[in-house]
Amino acid sequence: MADESIPLGFEDDNRPVRHPTALFFHFAFRVGSLIAYAFCGWFSDSFVTSFIAVVLLSAFDFWTVKNVTGRLLVGLRWWNKVDSEGISQWIFESRKKGPGPLPSESRLFWAGLIVCPAIWVFFSFTALISFKWNWLMVCIVGASMTGSNLYGYVRCAQGQASLRGMATQYLGKQVL
């Protein structure tokens, strides 16, 4: 990593889960936004209230996953910086030194990171098929926020390798 002084939270202990609070919030905002979308019609007839609830929970989830849980649970982080010429640079980092993440925390992190965007895509298709254009917009917001975190962390985990090359290599192993 560029800055080794930032701790990534890997302590030396034998607990099955080192960061229960981080795991809780990794799922709380994600599941909260999905529940708010799925059941908002039961509690409010206002589309605006439902939209704000889903977008706020999705934003909280985005920030929490990007800035806290990815660093603590799997030792990965990503961000964007703009240099003096105004050129945007994306930085993807993974922890190279010290003890690694716990397998249980890593599996839970990746499961939440992969499943939630898939659910938002499913909700998007159902909104599209049922011609609910307002709700489609909400689903696109949820899918884009969770999907961007998924993309960022996949890039961190794979280094600077291209995603197309990784997919080709993976499919080649599966076919052969």
C-alpha positions in Angstrom: 0.0 0.0 0.0 1.1 3.5 -0.5 0.6 4.5 3.2 1.5 1.6 5.5 0.8 3.8 8.6 -3.0 3.4 8.1 -4.0 0.3 10.1 -6.2 -2.3 8.3 -7.5 -3.8 11.5 -5.8 -7.3 11.5 -5.1 -8.0 15.1 -3.5 -11.3 16.3 -6.3 -13.1 18.1 -8.2 -16.3 17.7 -11.8 -15.1 17.6 -13.9 -16.5 14.7 -14.9 -12.9 13.8 -12.6 -10.0 14.6 -14.8 -7.2 13.5 -18.5 -8.0 14.5 -19.5 -4.3 14.3 -18.0 -3.9 10.9 -19.8 -7.1 9.7 -23.1 -5.8 11.2 -22.9 -2.5 9.3 -21.6 -4.2 6.2 -25.0 -5.8 6.0 -27.3 -3.4 7.9 -27.4 -0.6 5.3 -27.5 -3.0 2.3 -30.3 -5.1 3.7 -32.0 -2.0 5.0 -32.1 -0.4 1.6 -33.4 -3.6 0.0 -36.1 -3.9 2.7 -37.1 -0.3 2.4 -37.5 -0.7 -1.4 -39.4 -4.0 -1.1 -41.8 -2.9 1.7 -42.0 0.9 1.4 -45.5 0.7 0.0 -46.8 -0.9 3.2 -45.7 2.0 5.3 -46.0 5.1 3.1 -47.9 6.1 0.0 -45.4 8.7 -0.8 -42.9 7.8 -3.5 -40.6 10.7 -2.4 -40.3 9.4 1.2 -39.6 5.9 -0.1 -37.0 7.2 -2.6 -35.2 9.3 0.0 -35.1 6.3 2.4 -33.6 4.0 -0.2 -31.1 6.5 -1.5 -30.0 7.5 2.0 -29.5 3.9 3.1 -27.7 3.1 -0.2 -25.4 6.1 0.4 -24.7 5.0 3.9 -23.9 1.5 2.6 -21.6 2.9 -0.1 -19.6 5.0 2.3 -19.4 2.2 5.0 -18.3 -0.5 2.6 -15.9 1.7 0.7 -14.2 3.4 3.7 -14.6 1.0 6.6 -15.6 -2.6 6.0 -13.4 -3.3 3.0 -10.4 -2.1 4.9 -11.2 -4.0 8.1 -12.6 -7.2 6.7 -10.5 -7.9 3.6 -7.6 -5.4 3.7 -8.6 -3.7 0.5 -9.3 0.0 -0.4 -9.9 2.1 -3.4 -10.3 5.8 -4.1 -10.1 8.4 -6.8 -7.8 11.4 -6.8 -7.5 14.3 -9.2 -4.0 15.5 -9.9 -2.9 19.1 -10.5 -3.7 18.9 -14.2 -7.2 17.8 -13.5 -6.8 14.2 -14.5 -8.7 11.7 -12.5 -6.7 8.7 -11.2 -8.2 5.6 -9.7 -6.1 3.9 -7.0 -6.7 0.2 -6.0 -4.8 -1.2 -3.1 -4.5 -4.4 -1.2 -2.6 -5.1 2.0 0.6 -7.0 1.4 2.1 -7.2 4.9 0.9 -8.5 8.2 -1.7 -11.1 9.0 -4.4 -11.5 6.4 -8.2 -11.4 6.8 -10.1 -14.2 8.5 -11.6 -16.5 5.9 -15.1 -16.2 7.6 -15.0 -12.4 7.4 -13.7 -12.5 3.9 -16.5 -14.9 2.7 -19.2 -12.8 4.4 -17.8 -9.6 2.9 -17.7 -10.9 -0.6 -21.1 -12.6 -0.3 -22.7 -9.3 0.7 -20.7 -7.4 -2.0 -21.9 -9.8 -4.8 -25.4 -10.7 -3.8 -26.8 -7.2 -3.2 -26.0 -5.8 -6.7 -27.6 -9.0 -8.2 -30.8 -8.3 -6.1 -30.9 -4.7 -7.3 -30.5 -5.9 -10.9 -33.4 -8.3 -10.4 -35.5 -5.5 -8.9 -34.6 -3.3 -11.9 -35.8 -5.9 -14.3 -39.1 -6.4 -12.4 -39.6 -2.6 -12.4 -38.8 -2.5 -16.1 -41.2 -5.3 -17.0 -44.0 -3.9 -14.9 -43.5 -0.4 -16.4 -42.8 1.3 -13.0 -40.4 3.9 -14.3 -40.1 5.8 -10.9 -39.1 2.6 -9.1 -36.7 1.6 -11.9 -34.9 4.9 -11.2 -34.6 3.8 -7.5 -33.3 0.4 -8.5 -30.7 1.9 -10.8 -29.4 4.1 -8.0 -29.2 1.0 -5.7 -27.5 -1.1 -8.4 -25.0 1.6 -9.3 -23.9 2.3 -5.7 -23.5 -1.4 -4.8 -22.1 -2.2 -8.2 -19.4 0.5 -8.1 -18.2 -0.9 -4.7 -18.2 -4.4 -6.2 -16.2 -3.2 -9.2 -13.7 -1.3 -7.0 -13.1 -4.2 -4.7 -12.7 -6.7 -7.6 -10.1 -4.4 -9.0 -8.4 -4.2 -5.6 -8.4 -8.0 -5.2 -7.0 -8.6 -8.7 -4.4 -5.8 -8.8 -4.0 -4.0 -12.1 -5.0 -7.0 -14.2 -7.8 -6.4 -16.7 -11.2 -7.7 -15.8 -11.6 -9.1 -19.3 -8.4 -11.1 -19.0 -9.4 -12.4 -15.6 -12.8 -13.5 -16.9 -11.2 -15.2 -19.9 -8.8 -17.0 -17.7 -11.5 -18.1 -15.3 -13.8 -19.4 -18.0 -10.9 -21.2 -19.7 -10.2 -23.1 -16.4 -13.8 -24.0 -16.0 -14.2 -25.3 -19.6 -11.0 -27.3 -19.5 
